Amino acid sequence: MTLKFYQYGSDRLVATLELDEAQSSILERINEPTRLSATLTSTTAPDIQIGARTTYEGITYYVTKEPTVRKEHSQLYTIELDLETIIGLTRHVI
């Protein structure tokens, strides 16, 4: 599955990455999916910053900390991200 990431507060596309669903997971709290721990792949090093957003299965998630980017070889990067829904973001604010 392909995820498109948009800049915070804008509709500017910053990255299009492939989701590795076998290594990704959704954490649910109070029957609401609030966090997505995602492993993504790309052929180029992405420039995803905190606040960027994406939609997965109809739910909007936001990047809450700097992604971990590993270069596997010249044509493959692995990106690990923690994403939160707007409900999940409240724990950062409180």
N, C-alpha and C positions, 0 to 999 in steps of 0.2 A: 504494500500500500504506500502511496506517495503522500507526504505531508508538505504543505506549503507554509512557510513562515513569513509573517508580515511584521514590519517595523512597528514598535509601540506608538500608538496614537496616529497611525497612518495606514494607508492601503498599499504602501510600497512593498513589493515582494523582495525579501532578502535572501531566501534560500528555498530550494525544493529538494527534499531528502526522502530516501526510501526507508520505511519503518521495518525493522527486523522484528516481526511479531513474536517469533520464538524466544527472543531474549528481552522482550518488553513486558511490563505488567501494569495493571491499573489497581490502585489501592482504593478501597471503598470505605467510607466512614458514614454511619447513619444512613445506610442504603443510598448514598449519593457518591458517584465516582468523583473524587476530589483531586487525586494525584495520578499522574502517568509517569512512570519511570521508563524512559524510552531509549532504545539503542537504534541508531540510524546509520545509514551508509551514504556516501557520496563519492563522486569521482574527483571533486575539488574540495579544498578546505573551505568550510562555510564560515560566514561572518554573522553569527547569531548572537544578539546581545540580550541582556536582561530586559524583560518586558515584551519581547517579541511574542506573537501569538500564532496559534495554529488551531485547526479544527480536526478532531478525531471522533468518528462515529457520532457526528452531530453536536459534539460538546466542544466549546472553546477552551483551550488550555494556554497558559502563559509561562514563559521561561522565568524561573525564580532565582537561578544562580548560573554562574558561568558554565558553559558546557565543557566536557572533557573531550578533546579531539586527539585521536591517535592515527598516525599515518601507517597503514598496513603495508602498502607498497605504492608505487608511483601513480596508480590509478584507483586507489581505494582508501578512503578515510572512514573511520568509525567514530561516531559521535554519541556520547552518552549525555542525556538530558533529564532533568527533573522538571516536570511541568505541573502546574496547579490550575484548577478552575478558579473562578472568581470567589467561590465559597471557600476554597482552600487557601486563598490569599489572605483571608481575614485573620488567620492565625499569625501571619507575619506582621499585620497591622496592630493587633491587640497586644 
